[in-house]
């Protein structure tokens, strides 16, 4: 027979005396056991044991008592921080391949009903699962938890990791319950933590319509170089791309549109000098203005060449136009589509550019000028370079430049918990 460990069952040999509750008599020959659900009866004796192929769940690692308001009923809450998956309570070998990985253990909290006559029968399990919904692999729920006499409870999977590119952070996380674990909600004290943004991918989407004119288009290209220089593409961390658009042939293959053109793909140029040489070869298309379709093209370029799935890289689109779009009926939908992919959108209008369309592209709020720039002529584009850079840094890269952001990145908030009553709360 295996030697019994804490992970197999918790033997309640208690002397718990309280006027409003009950006294435990310890003169019985048959103490009551609360057994982990992963134990099984084995051999002729019928004793419950941990099977050889079942890793420990650390059942009973943490325990808290709770007296319910009715019937003098006492409840014991138990933590099992190494339970692989509480959705499969009777086994540790769940999931693909039926394997166990301690670092991915979700953990569990069980509530066990204690009758008044604690020592009447042996080997009785009266426990139910009380783990929070939507846990993360590796949470280890039940490792840290507290409970007060009113049933207010907190459990903190403080080991919850957040992977950010090549780095891993442990800001911590906690759940709260006001009914002894029946229902849970995220704690208000949880740290709002986003992966630090270390790099930026910027795609310039340039209106190539006839109204721009060749001379003004040279000013546009100079402006692109000026903005790109502020983000230092020479390091390889920040990258730029350029799309020129004008006409769209409705009904033709979206991938075969000669006037929806990627002039420079993201990451294609590695230095500012290379970008300057490439721009010298870009010629104005001199056609119409299908802005909505250009936005759809931009998403494809980010998906093909960008790093949309990399949380340490911010995706930014800067649209420049000087007039009304020919496909304005689709502009709101296409603009929302871009933003839904996690791409930060900026809109720059020159001359007769429509302000409502610029707002639609930038944020979708036609009453807000946030991330919208408007200049009277192409010569004035140089006047917005500094403010545009600041806006991109503020909305896209503020996490990387904020010291406060990273102070709690390894806080493991919730490593120790205690519930106290606040006067007047």
Secondary structure, 3 states (H helix, E strand, C coil): CCCCCCCCEEECCCCCCCCCCCCCCCCCCCCCEEECCCEEECCCCCCEEECCCCCCCCCCCEEEEEECCCCCCEEEEEECCCCCCCCCCCCCCCCHHHCCCHHHCCECEEEEEECCCCCCCCCCCCEEECCCCCCCCCCCECCCEEECCCCCEEECCCCCCEEECCEEECCECCEEECCCCCCCEECCCCCCCCCCCCEEEEEEEEECECCCCHHHHHHHHHHHHHHHHCCCHHHCCCEEEEEEECCCCCCCCCCCCCCEEEEECCCCCCCHHHHHHHHHCCCCCCECCCHHHHHHHHHHHHHHHCCCCCCCEEEEEEEEECCCCCCHHHHHHHHHHHHHCCEEEEEEEECCCCHHHHHHHHCCCCCCCCCEEEECCHHHHHHHHHHHHHHHHHHHCHHHHCHHHHHCCCCCECCCCCCCCCCCC
